[in-house]
Amino acid sequence: MCLARDFDGRNPLHIATVKGQHGVLDEMVRAVPRAAWEQVSPADDTVLHLCVKYKRPKALKLLLDSCVGDNEMLNAKDGNGNNILL
């Protein structure tokens, strides 16, 4: 279910990030790390973009401390060509 999407293109990991559900987020990342790599349409936001957009620093730290936080993910671009640092 971690890869299932809603009508807005978000998977459960994206929703847990937006809502600040850190325990759920941690469980999902450990269960299916690939879910964090899925981008949300139409803006093509990554889960890290969502952390920044919705002001979720704890979720960002959790994701960066997990296997998700590698350089490729940090440099992933959204639909406007921005990574999380821009």
The 8 nearest C-alpha neighbors of each residue, nearest first, counted from 0:
[[1, 3, 2, 11, 10, 4, 31, 34],
 [2, 0, 11, 3, 34, 10, 12, 31],
 [1, 3, 0, 10, 34, 4, 11, 37],
 [4, 2, 0, 10, 1, 5, 11, 9],
 [5, 3, 10, 9, 8, 2, 6, 11],
 [4, 6, 8, 7, 9, 10, 3, 11],
 [5, 7, 8, 4, 9, 10, 40, 3],
 [8, 6, 5, 9, 40, 4, 39, 41],
 [9, 7, 4, 5, 39, 6, 40, 10],
 [10, 8, 4, 5, 39, 7, 13, 14],
 [9, 11, 4, 13, 12, 3, 2, 1],
 [12, 10, 14, 13, 1, 15, 9, 3],
 [11, 13, 15, 14, 10, 24, 16, 27],
 [14, 12, 16, 10, 11, 15, 9, 46],
 [13, 15, 11, 17, 16, 12, 18, 10],
 [16, 14, 20, 12, 18, 13, 17, 24],
 [17, 15, 19, 13, 14, 18, 12, 58],
 [16, 18, 14, 19, 15, 53, 13, 49],
 [19, 17, 15, 16, 20, 14, 53, 55],
 [20, 18, 16, 17, 21, 15, 55, 58],
 [19, 21, 15, 23, 18, 22, 24, 16],
 [22, 20, 24, 23, 19, 25, 58, 15],
 [23, 21, 25, 24, 20, 26, 27, 15],
 [24, 22, 26, 25, 21, 20, 27, 15],
 [23, 25, 21, 27, 22, 26, 15, 12],
 [24, 26, 22, 28, 23, 27, 21, 29],
 [27, 25, 23, 29, 24, 28, 30, 22],
 [28, 26, 30, 24, 29, 25, 31, 23],
 [27, 29, 32, 25, 31, 30, 26, 24],
 [28, 30, 26, 27, 31, 32, 25, 65],
 [29, 31, 27, 28, 26, 32, 1, 25],
 [30, 32, 33, 28, 34, 29, 27, 1],
 [33, 31, 28, 34, 35, 29, 30, 67],
 [32, 34, 35, 36, 31, 37, 28, 2],
 [35, 33, 32, 36, 37, 2, 31, 1],
 [36, 34, 33, 37, 32, 46, 12, 28],
 [37, 35, 33, 34, 38, 45, 46, 72],
 [38, 36, 34, 35, 45, 39, 33, 46],
 [37, 39, 45, 43, 44, 36, 40, 46],
 [40, 38, 43, 44, 8, 9, 41, 42],
 [41, 39, 43, 42, 8, 38, 44, 7],
 [40, 42, 43, 39, 78, 8, 44, 7],
 [41, 43, 78, 40, 44, 77, 39, 79],
 [44, 42, 40, 77, 39, 78, 38, 41],
 [45, 43, 77, 39, 38, 48, 42, 49],
 [44, 46, 38, 48, 47, 49, 39, 43],
 [45, 47, 49, 48, 13, 35, 50, 44],
 [48, 46, 50, 45, 49, 59, 51, 83],
 [49, 47, 45, 51, 44, 46, 50, 83],
 [48, 50, 52, 46, 47, 51, 53, 45],
 [51, 49, 55, 47, 48, 53, 59, 52],
 [50, 52, 54, 48, 49, 53, 55, 47],
 [51, 53, 49, 50, 54, 48, 55, 47],
 [52, 54, 50, 51, 55, 49, 17, 16],
 [55, 53, 51, 52, 50, 56, 49, 17],
 [54, 56, 50, 58, 57, 53, 51, 59],
 [57, 55, 59, 58, 54, 60, 50, 51],
 [58, 56, 60, 59, 55, 61, 21, 19],
 [57, 59, 61, 55, 56, 60, 21, 62],
 [60, 58, 56, 62, 57, 61, 50, 63],
 [61, 59, 63, 57, 62, 58, 64, 56],
 [60, 62, 58, 64, 59, 63, 57, 65],
 [63, 61, 65, 59, 64, 60, 67, 68],
 [62, 64, 68, 60, 65, 61, 59, 67],
 [65, 63, 61, 62, 60, 68, 66, 67],
 [66, 64, 62, 67, 63, 68, 61, 28],
 [65, 67, 68, 64, 69, 63, 32, 62],
 [68, 66, 65, 62, 69, 63, 32, 72],
 [69, 67, 63, 66, 62, 65, 72, 64],
 [68, 70, 72, 71, 67, 73, 66, 63],
 [71, 69, 73, 72, 74, 68, 75, 67],
 [70, 72, 74, 73, 69, 75, 68, 67],
 [73, 71, 75, 74, 70, 69, 68, 67],
 [74, 72, 70, 71, 75, 69, 68, 83],
 [73, 75, 71, 72, 82, 70, 76, 83],
 [76, 74, 72, 82, 73, 71, 77, 45],
 [77, 75, 82, 81, 80, 74, 78, 79],
 [76, 78, 43, 44, 80, 79, 81, 42],
 [77, 79, 43, 42, 80, 76, 44, 81],
 [80, 78, 77, 81, 76, 42, 43, 82],
 [79, 81, 76, 77, 78, 82, 75, 85],
 [82, 80, 76, 77, 85, 79, 83, 78],
 [81, 83, 76, 74, 84, 75, 85, 77],
 [84, 82, 48, 85, 81, 47, 73, 51],
 [83, 85, 82, 81, 73, 74, 51, 48],
 [84, 83, 81, 82, 80, 76, 48, 74]]
